[in-house]
């Protein structure tokens, strides 16, 4: 018997076993059960930022290890958060308790453990800006390993490479400095007066923007932002700006320039474009949605079409932010779209 896998794309995908765990002990017991049965395992939070390309031939473990403790020090608040806590609920809690720093990251779907793995980001802030530590469970030994340097990159971390296999994020440490400075350089946040704005105003604005543009996955299945914002050389950006003077671009500290993937897709006239049951969201081109009983292959076909369209028009390569999961493990998303 196969069991449906929770996923925000709301795709009909199944696993041999789906188990929800609320403690390290339950997680280890499930892991040992899978080992005894020779089943591959996959640990999920909410199943956001994930595309199952086919049914999973093993055990899916839903991490619901929760708990939040707050330690106030003279210069900062230190939070210790279970990896199964819902990210947005944590952001909301910190704002309500007068602890600013996470407001730009409001309404990003997923759990706290995934935030660290993916180095989530929005409106000029990334998880790495508040990262203190990540506690990993080493599955074979049962030991807890504390990592204080996640080697964070753009939607990347050491947890997607060195600690990808055999480890599970169980707790995340977050540091919120009391000397708060608003980050309002991006998009509609730039309308705020830096001398008058507070974290609650930014939080409310980010929530309003996201609710207006991004579909609720419970209503319209989606995985969030499908593609990363591409980073190009300064020379290429200058050439593109000569053709498209209104193109959004963001100079990076390394001399490169980040472009807006959603804008590039929109300029290809693809908002609302549909292939099979999958479509480009009509309000935010960076989001692909399950419009009419889409299959995994529908989403892949649409993503591949978008990638080729942007490459043809702008000579810019898009790379998925969504993680692709095959029958036994994560697979290379770029390769999947190149086939």
CORWO-V423400 format. One record per residue. N is the residue number from 1. RES is the residue in one small letter. SS is DSSP state (A for helix, B for strand, O for the rest). PSI is psi in radians with two decimals (NA if undefined). D_CENTER is the distance of its C-alpha to the mean C-alpha in Angstrom with 2 decimals. Layout:
# CORWO-V423400
((N,RES,SS,PSI,D_CENTER) (N,RES,SS,PSI,D_CENTER))
This chain:
# CORWO-V423400
((1,x,O,2.37,30.63) (2,x,O,2.68,26.96) (3,x,B,2.45,24.46) (4,x,B,2.43,21.68) (5,x,O,2.15,18.12) (6,x,O,2.21,15.95) (7,x,O,2.44,13.21) (8,x,O,-0.24,11.98) (9,x,O,-0.25,13.42) (10,x,O,0.73,16.62) (11,x,O,2.60,17.94) (12,x,O,1.39,21.11) (13,x,O,2.61,20.06) (14,x,B,2.78,21.88) (15,x,B,2.82,22.30) (16,x,B,-0.59,25.53) (17,x,B,2.47,24.46) (18,x,B,2.07,21.79) (19,x,B,2.33,22.28) (20,x,B,2.28,20.81) (21,x,B,2.53,21.50) (22,x,O,0.09,21.99) (23,x,O,2.84,23.39) (24,x,A,-0.65,23.51) (25,x,A,-0.75,26.82) (26,x,A,-0.64,25.53) (27,x,A,-0.81,22.70) (28,x,A,-0.69,25.36) (29,x,A,-0.72,27.73) (30,x,A,-0.71,25.33) (31,x,A,-0.80,24.63) (32,x,A,-0.58,28.40) (33,x,A,-0.77,29.05) (34,x,A,-0.72,26.78) (35,x,A,-0.78,28.54) (36,x,A,-0.55,31.90) (37,x,A,-0.03,31.13) (38,x,O,0.54,29.72) (39,x,O,2.39,26.37) (40,x,B,2.67,23.09) (41,x,B,2.69,20.38) (42,x,B,2.25,16.67) (43,x,B,2.23,14.94) (44,x,B,2.73,12.34) (45,x,O,-1.61,11.10) (46,x,O,-0.08,10.86) (47,x,O,0.33,10.23) (48,x,O,2.93,7.26) (49,x,O,0.48,5.18) (50,x,B,2.35,8.62) (51,x,B,2.00,11.91) (52,x,B,2.05,15.07) (53,x,O,-0.28,17.64) (54,x,O,3.12,20.44) (55,x,O,2.62,21.54) (56,x,B,2.16,20.71) (57,x,B,0.71,24.02) (58,x,B,-2.62,23.41) (59,x,B,2.21,22.14) (60,x,B,2.15,18.76) (61,x,B,2.09,18.48) (62,x,B,2.01,16.57) (63,x,B,1.95,16.00) (64,x,O,0.67,17.55) (65,x,O,1.98,18.85) (66,x,O,-3.04,19.12) (67,x,O,2.35,21.17) (68,x,B,2.18,21.02) (69,x,B,2.51,23.77) (70,x,B,2.22,24.45) (71,x,B,1.96,26.88) (72,x,B,2.22,28.29) (73,x,O,2.94,29.85) (74,x,O,-0.60,31.88) (75,x,O,-0.14,29.20) (76,x,B,2.83,25.89) (77,x,B,2.34,24.33) (78,x,B,2.08,22.87) (79,x,B,2.39,20.57) (80,x,B,2.04,20.26) (81,x,B,2.27,17.63) (82,x,B,2.46,17.35) (83,x,O,-0.36,14.12) (84,x,O,0.02,14.50) (85,x,O,2.54,14.67) (86,x,B,2.24,12.60) (87,x,A,-0.88,10.58) (88,x,A,-0.61,12.23) (89,x,A,-0.60,15.52) (90,x,A,-0.80,15.46) (91,x,A,-0.81,15.02) (92,x,A,-0.76,17.80) (93,x,A,-0.79,19.96) (94,x,A,-0.66,19.94) (95,x,A,-0.77,20.98) (96,x,A,-0.54,23.61) (97,x,O,0.21,25.01) (98,x,O,0.58,25.34) (99,x,O,1.53,22.86) (100,x,O,2.86,21.08) (101,x,O,-0.43,18.27) (102,x,O,0.02,15.00) (103,x,A,-0.60,16.11) (104,x,A,-0.31,14.13) (105,x,A,0.32,10.82) (106,x,O,2.59,12.32) (107,x,O,0.30,11.12) (108,x,O,2.18,7.34) (109,x,O,2.73,7.15) (110,x,O,-3.12,7.08) (111,x,B,2.97,9.32) (112,x,A,-0.68,10.37) (113,x,A,-0.71,10.55) (114,x,A,-0.56,6.96) (115,x,A,-0.70,6.55) (116,x,A,-0.77,9.28) (117,x,A,-0.79,8.54) (118,x,A,-0.20,5.54) (119,x,O,1.06,7.46) (120,x,O,2.71,5.28) (121,x,B,2.69,7.95) (122,x,B,2.51,10.13) (123,x,O,0.77,13.91) (124,x,O,0.05,14.90) (125,x,B,2.43,13.28) (126,x,B,2.82,10.85) (127,x,A,-0.65,10.51) (128,x,A,-0.41,13.28) (129,x,A,-0.38,15.58) (130,x,O,0.06,15.99) (131,x,B,2.34,15.56) (132,x,B,-0.94,18.83) (133,x,B,2.90,18.47) (134,x,B,2.21,16.69) (135,x,B,2.21,19.03) (136,x,B,2.44,18.87) (137,x,B,2.09,21.13) (138,x,B,1.95,23.07) (139,x,O,-0.72,23.79) (140,x,O,-0.66,27.12) (141,x,O,-0.41,28.68) (142,x,O,0.10,27.09) (143,x,O,2.66,26.83) (144,x,B,2.25,24.25) (145,x,B,2.24,23.18) (146,x,B,2.17,21.99) (147,x,B,2.10,20.00) (148,x,O,-0.23,20.45) (149,x,O,1.77,19.25) (150,x,O,0.00,15.74) (151,x,O,0.94,16.64) (152,x,O,2.40,13.49) (153,x,B,-2.98,13.01) (154,x,O,1.92,10.93) (155,x,O,0.71,7.43) (156,x,B,2.74,9.87) (157,x,O,3.01,11.98) (158,x,A,-0.33,15.10) (159,x,A,-0.15,13.42) (160,x,A,0.04,12.43) (161,x,O,-1.50,16.08) (162,x,O,-0.69,18.89) (163,x,O,0.50,17.53) (164,x,O,-0.75,15.83) (165,x,O,2.34,18.87) (166,x,O,0.07,20.98) (167,x,B,2.61,18.84) (168,x,B,2.32,16.67) (169,x,B,2.18,15.01) (170,x,B,-0.39,17.29) (171,x,B,2.58,17.34) (172,x,B,2.31,15.70) (173,x,B,2.32,18.00) (174,x,B,2.37,17.30) (175,x,B,2.13,19.98) (176,x,B,1.87,20.66) (177,x,B,2.47,23.60) (178,x,O,-0.42,26.40) (179,x,O,1.38,27.24) (180,x,O,2.41,24.55) (181,x,O,2.24,24.24) (182,x,O,2.48,22.46) (183,x,O,1.80,20.04) (184,x,O,0.68,20.93) (185,x,O,-0.30,21.12) (186,x,O,2.43,18.62) (187,x,A,-2.42,19.47) (188,x,A,-0.26,21.34) (189,x,A,-0.39,20.98) (190,x,A,-0.21,23.62) (191,x,A,-0.30,26.14) (192,x,O,2.58,26.28) (193,x,O,2.04,29.18) (194,x,O,-0.37,27.88) (195,x,O,-0.16,31.03) (196,x,O,-0.31,30.62) (197,x,O,2.67,26.95) (198,x,O,3.02,25.47) (199,x,A,-0.63,22.09) (200,x,A,-0.68,22.78) (201,x,A,-0.73,23.51) (202,x,A,-0.79,20.28) (203,x,A,-0.86,18.33) (204,x,A,-0.69,20.40) (205,x,A,-0.79,20.01) (206,x,A,-0.75,16.22) (207,x,A,-0.76,16.36) (208,x,A,-0.75,19.11) (209,x,A,-0.83,17.45) (210,x,A,-0.67,14.30) (211,x,A,-0.54,16.70) (212,x,A,-0.56,18.96) (213,x,A,-0.52,16.67) (214,x,O,2.32,13.89) (215,x,O,2.53,15.22) (216,x,O,2.08,15.18) (217,x,O,-0.34,13.95) (218,x,O,-0.33,17.07) (219,x,O,-0.78,19.18) (220,x,O,1.85,17.62) (221,x,B,2.33,15.29) (222,x,B,2.87,12.06) (223,x,B,0.24,8.54) (224,x,B,-2.79,7.31) (225,x,B,2.16,7.65) (226,x,O,-0.68,9.21) (227,x,B,2.64,10.44) (228,x,O,2.68,10.04) (229,x,O,2.12,12.75) (230,x,O,2.59,15.65) (231,x,B,2.20,17.79) (232,x,B,2.97,21.52) (233,x,O,2.78,24.81) (234,x,A,-0.64,26.67) (235,x,A,-0.81,29.42) (236,x,A,-0.68,27.32) (237,x,A,-0.70,25.83) (238,x,A,-0.70,29.43) (239,x,A,-0.77,30.64) (240,x,A,-0.64,28.02) (241,x,A,-0.48,28.84) (242,x,A,-0.61,32.47) (243,x,A,-0.60,31.67) (244,x,O,1.40,29.02) (245,x,O,-0.42,29.96) (246,x,O,0.15,27.46) (247,x,O,2.17,24.41) (248,x,O,2.35,21.69) (249,x,B,2.62,21.24) (250,x,B,1.82,20.22) (251,x,B,2.42,22.31) (252,x,O,2.83,20.72) (253,x,O,-0.39,22.62) (254,x,O,0.15,23.35) (255,x,O,-0.16,25.19) (256,x,O,3.09,22.70) (257,x,B,2.29,21.29) (258,x,B,2.31,17.82) (259,x,B,2.88,18.12) (260,x,O,1.90,16.31) (261,x,A,-0.69,15.17) (262,x,A,-0.68,15.64) (263,x,A,-0.75,19.13) (264,x,A,-0.77,20.06) (265,x,A,-0.72,19.31) (266,x,A,-0.70,21.19) (267,x,A,-0.34,24.09) (268,x,O,0.06,24.47) (269,x,O,0.54,25.34) (270,x,O,0.00,22.64) (271,x,O,2.21,21.52) (272,x,O,-0.11,22.55) (273,x,O,2.42,23.37) (274,x,B,2.40,23.48) (275,x,B,2.10,23.99) (276,x,O,-2.32,25.01) (277,x,O,0.02,23.05) (278,x,B,2.56,19.87) (279,x,B,2.75,19.74) (280,x,B,2.28,18.15) (281,x,O,2.41,17.62) (282,x,O,-0.15,20.74) (283,x,O,-0.37,19.31) (284,x,O,1.87,16.15) (285,x,O,-0.22,16.52) (286,x,O,-0.16,12.94) (287,x,B,2.23,12.27) (288,x,B,2.42,14.12) (289,x,B,2.69,15.71) (290,x,B,1.66,17.91) (291,x,O,-0.70,21.06) (292,x,O,1.35,23.89) (293,x,O,0.89,23.32) (294,x,O,2.65,21.23) (295,x,O,2.95,21.18) (296,x,A,-0.70,18.66) (297,x,A,-0.57,21.08) (298,x,A,-0.78,21.12) (299,x,A,-0.75,17.42) (300,x,A,-0.78,18.02) (301,x,A,-0.72,21.21) (302,x,A,-0.77,19.76) (303,x,A,-0.69,17.00) (304,x,A,-0.71,19.85) (305,x,A,-0.78,22.10) (306,x,A,-0.79,19.77) (307,x,A,-0.78,19.29) (308,x,A,-0.67,23.09) (309,x,A,-0.77,23.87) (310,x,A,-0.70,21.97) (311,x,A,-0.71,23.51) (312,x,A,-0.71,26.90) (313,x,A,-0.68,26.90) (314,x,A,-0.14,25.35) (315,x,O,0.68,25.53) (316,x,O,2.31,21.84) (317,x,O,2.17,19.61) (318,x,O,2.53,16.14) (319,x,O,2.35,13.70) (320,x,B,2.42,10.89) (321,x,O,-0.55,7.24) (322,x,O,2.45,7.26) (323,x,B,2.27,8.86) (324,x,B,2.27,12.46) (325,x,B,2.16,14.51) (326,x,O,-2.73,18.28) (327,x,O,-0.49,21.25) (328,x,O,-0.22,21.10) (329,x,O,3.07,17.94) (330,x,B,2.49,14.95) (331,x,B,2.93,16.49) (332,x,O,2.00,16.26) (333,x,A,-0.70,14.43) (334,x,A,-0.73,16.57) (335,x,A,-0.65,19.66) (336,x,A,-0.61,18.99) (337,x,A,-0.15,19.03) (338,x,A,-0.20,22.07) (339,x,O,NA,24.21))
